[in-house]
């Protein structure tokens, strides 16, 4: 697409150059925010995983104590297992959320690149390379988490 630089408007009826640049900037800001959210979520997931391993080790210790003293109640162990099940569900949520954030970030950056390419057109180096958008609209089809059978990844 050719752009009349003096008016900053495209000649073929698309977005004016300044509006396209502003829209691209907004999309890139949102993409950067998602990257920060991804890092925060990843840090929280790492912490959760560390606590999970600590809780698992403690429960094994409690299980050994209960095996040596069968007259003791194992209510605490059952309660700990319930909490551990919740932690595993949270880890699965973190994994799904991370996949969704990465997918959304790729789509936003692809849209920003497409807007820039369409608004600016080709330059002396040729047309800009725009990465294809992901084919699937959503990498995560599940939208809620329930306790149940757990598969660690």
N, C-alpha and C positions, 0 to 999 in steps of 0.2 A: 504494500500500500504506500502510495506517495503522500508526503506530508508537506503542506505549505508552511514553512517554518516562520514566515512573517506573521501569520495569524494563529499559529499553533493549532490549526485545525486540519484534520485529514481531508484529502481531496476526494476520497471514495465514500464518504458518508459514515465513517466510523466515529469513535470517540475522539474528541479533541485531544491533542497531545498532552496538554497540562492535566486534563481530567484522567487520562489513561495513566500518566505518571503518578498522580495522587492515588488512584485506585491501586496501582501496583505497590506503592509504598504501604498503604493500609494492609494489603494482603501479606506483605513481607513482615510487617510489625506483628500481625496475628500469628504468623508462622513462627516468628522468634519467641512470642509468648508461649506458644505450644511447646517449643523446644525447652524453655525454662520449666514449664509444667512437667514435661517428660523427665527432666533431671531431678526435680523434687520428688516425683512419684518413684523414680528409680532409687533415690536415696531412702525413701520410706520403705520401699520393698526390700532393700538390702538390710535395713534395720530389723524389719519384721522377720526376715529369714534368719538373721543372727539370733533373735529372741526365740524363734521356733526351735532352732538347734539346741539352745540352752534349756528350754522347757522340755524338749524330748529327752535330753540327758538326765534331767532331774526326775522325770517320770520313770525312766528305767531304774534309777536309784530307788525310788519309792516302791516300784514293783518288786525289786529284790528284797527290800525290807519286809514287804507284805508276804512274800513267799517264805521268808524265814520266820515270820510271826503270823500264822494263819488266823489267830484269834483277833487280830486287829481289823477294824473296819476299812473297807476300800472305797468309801464314799469320796474321799479326797482325790483318789486316783480317777474315779469316774468324772468328777468335776474338772480335774485337770485335762482329761481327754476331751471333754466338751469344749474347753477353752482352746485346746490345740486344734480341734476341728474348725473352730471359728477362725483361727490364725491361717489355716490352710486355705479356707475360703477367701480370706482377704488377699492372700498371695495370688490366688487365681484371678481375683478381681484386678489386682495390680497388673498382671500379665495382659489381661484383655484390654484394660485401659491404655496400656503402653502401645499395644498394637493399633488401637483406634487413633491415638494421638499421632503416631508415625504415619498412618495412612492419610489422615486429615492434613498433616503438614505437607506431605508429598502433593496432595491435590491442590492445596493453596499455592504452593510454590509453582506448580505447573500452570495454574491460572494466571499468576503474576507474570510468569515468563511469556505466556501466550499473549497477554495484554501488551506487554512491552514489544514483543515481536510484531504484533499487528499494528501497533501505533507507530513504531519507528521504522518498520520495514527493513529491507536489507541495506547494509552499508558497504564500504569498499572491501570489507572482508567477506562479504556474502551474507546470506540469511542467518539469523541467530538459530542456534540449536535449542529446540524446545522439547523437553522430555515428555513422552506420552503420559497421559493421566492413567492412573490405575483403572483396570477394566471393571473390577468389582466395586460396587458402590460402598461396601462396608466389609472389612476383613473379619469383623466379629459379629456373629448373628445373634448371640445370646445377649439379652438386655437385663437380666437379673441373676442373682446368685442365691442358691439354696444350699443348705447343709445336705449332705448325702455322701455318696461314694466319692472318694477323693483320688485323683490321679496326680501325682507329682510330676513335674516336667523337668 
